């Protein structure tokens, strides 16, 4: 019987050993599953961390690009305003120059008209002086003729009438 016991004990021992091995294998499988689950969690956490880092970098790049774009737009707007101001100044200067030129032309025209009137006036004065001198000369001649001759004035009647008529026209 001792042998049987020993065989039964051996069987029991083998059964217990098998149970222990099975339990150890189950614990080992469970530990492996837990290790794999932790590895998956670590990997997911790493991926989430990496994704968050990429999103941060992307947000920073976007903010930087927006800032640069805003700066560029502001610079373009400033340049456009400067161009408009320059154009307004040029147009104002052009209008001022045109107005000055117009006034200068008006002054020149009025001065030319004044000189023309002055010349005409001077010419008329000279002509009147010359005619007056001619009439006076004719009158002096006639007066001298009349004073030298008391008779025979009939021959001088036509020149006297002409002299008197031309004298009346000049006045």
C-alpha positions in Angstrom: 0.0 0.0 0.0 2.7 2.3 0.6 3.5 1.9 -2.9 0.0 2.7 -3.9 0.1 5.6 -1.6 3.2 6.7 -3.1 1.8 6.3 -6.5 -1.4 8.0 -5.4 0.8 10.6 -3.7 2.8 10.8 -6.8 -0.4 11.3 -8.9 -1.6 13.8 -6.4 1.7 15.5 -6.4 1.7 15.5 -10.3 -1.8 16.8 -10.2 -0.9 19.5 -7.8 2.2 20.3 -9.8 0.2 20.5 -12.9 -2.3 22.8 -11.1 0.6 24.9 -9.8 2.1 25.0 -13.3 -1.3 25.9 -14.8 -1.8 28.6 -12.1 1.7 29.9 -12.7 1.1 29.9 -16.5 -2.2 31.7 -15.9 -0.4 34.2 -13.6 2.3 34.6 -16.2 -0.2 35.0 -19.0 -2.1 37.5 -16.8 1.1 39.4 -16.0 2.0 39.4 -19.7 -1.4 40.7 -20.6 -1.0 43.4 -17.9 2.5 44.2 -19.2 1.0 44.5 -22.8 -1.8 46.6 -21.5 0.6 48.9 -19.7 2.7 49.0 -22.9 -0.3 49.9 -25.0 -1.3 52.5 -22.4 2.2 53.9 -22.4 2.2 54.0 -26.2 -1.2 55.7 -26.3 0.0 58.2 -23.7 3.1 58.8 -25.8 1.0 59.2 -28.9 -1.3 61.6 -27.1 1.7 63.5 -25.8 3.2 63.6 -29.3 -0.1 64.7 -30.8 -0.5 67.4 -28.2 3.1 68.6 -28.9 2.4 68.6 -32.7 -0.8 70.6 -32.1 1.0 73.1 -29.9 3.7 73.5 -32.5 1.1 73.8 -35.2 -0.8 76.4 -33.2 2.4 78.3 -32.5 3.3 78.2 -36.2 -0.3 79.3 -37.1 -0.1 82.2 -34.6 3.3 83.2 -35.9 2.1 83.0 -39.6 -1.0 85.1 -38.6 1.1 87.6 -36.8 3.4 87.9 -39.8 0.4 88.1 -42.2 -1.1 90.8 -40.0 2.2 92.7 -39.9 2.5 92.4 -43.7 -1.1 93.6 -44.2 -0.5 96.5 -41.8 2.7 97.4 -43.8 0.8 97.2 -47.1 -2.0 99.4 -45.7 0.6 101.9 -44.4 2.3 101.9 -47.8 -1.1 102.3 -49.6 -2.0 105.2 -47.2 1.4 106.8 -47.9 0.9 106.4 -51.7 -2.5 108.0 -51.4 -1.1 110.9 -49.3 1.7 111.4 -51.9 -0.8 111.4 -54.7 -3.0 113.9 -52.9 0.0 116.1 -52.2 1.1 115.9 -55.8 -2.4 116.7 -57.1 -2.5 119.7 -54.7 0.9 120.9 -55.8 -0.2 120.4 -59.5 -3.4 122.3 -58.9 -1.5 125.1 -57.1 1.1 125.3 -59.9 -1.7 125.4 -62.5 -3.5 128.2 -60.5 -0.2 130.1 -60.2 0.4 129.7 -64.0 -3.2 130.8 -64.7 -2.8 133.9 -62.5 0.6 134.6 -64.1 -1.0 134.4 -67.6 -3.8 136.7 -66.5 -1.2 139.2 -65.1 0.8 139.0 -68.4 -2.4 139.4 -70.4 -3.6 142.3 -68.3 -0.1 143.9 -68.5 0.0 143.4 -72.3 -3.5 145.0 -72.5 -2.4 147.9 -70.4 0.8 148.4 -72.5 -1.3 148.2 -75.7 -3.7 150.8 -74.3 -0.8 152.9 -73.2 0.8 152.6 -76.6 -2.5 153.5 -78.3 -2.9 156.4 -76.0 0.7 157.6 -76.6 0.2 157.1 -80.3 -3.0 159.1 -80.3 -1.3 161.9 -78.2 1.6 162.1 -80.6 -0.8 162.1 -83.6 -2.9 164.8 -81.9 0.3 166.8 -81.2 1.5 166.4 -84.8 -2.0 167.4 -86.2 -2.2 170.3 -83.7 1.2 171.5 -84.8 0.2 171.2 -88.5 -3.0 173.1 -87.9 -1.2 175.7 -85.9 1.3 176.0 -88.7 -1.4 176.4 -91.3 -3.2 178.9 -89.1 0.0 180.8 -88.5 0.7 180.8 -92.3 -2.9 181.9 -93.0 -2.7 184.6 -90.3 0.6 185.9 -91.8 -0.9 185.9 -95.2 -4.0 187.7 -94.0 -1.9 190.2 -92.2 0.4 190.9 -95.2 -2.4 191.3 -97.6 -5.4 193.3 -96.9 -6.9 192.5 -100.3 -6.9 189.4 -102.5 -8.0 187.0 -99.8 -10.3 185.2 -102.2 -7.5 183.1 -103.6 -6.7 181.7 -100.1 -10.3 180.9 -99.2 -10.0 177.1 -100.0 -6.8 176.5 -97.9 -8.3 178.4 -95.0 -11.5 176.4 -95.1 -9.5 173.1 -95.2 -7.3 174.2 -92.3 -10.3 175.2 -90.2 -12.2 172.0 -91.0 -9.1 169.8 -90.2 -8.7 171.7 -87.0 -12.3 171.1 -86.0 -11.9 167.4 -86.7 -8.9 167.0 -84.5 -10.6 168.5 -81.4 
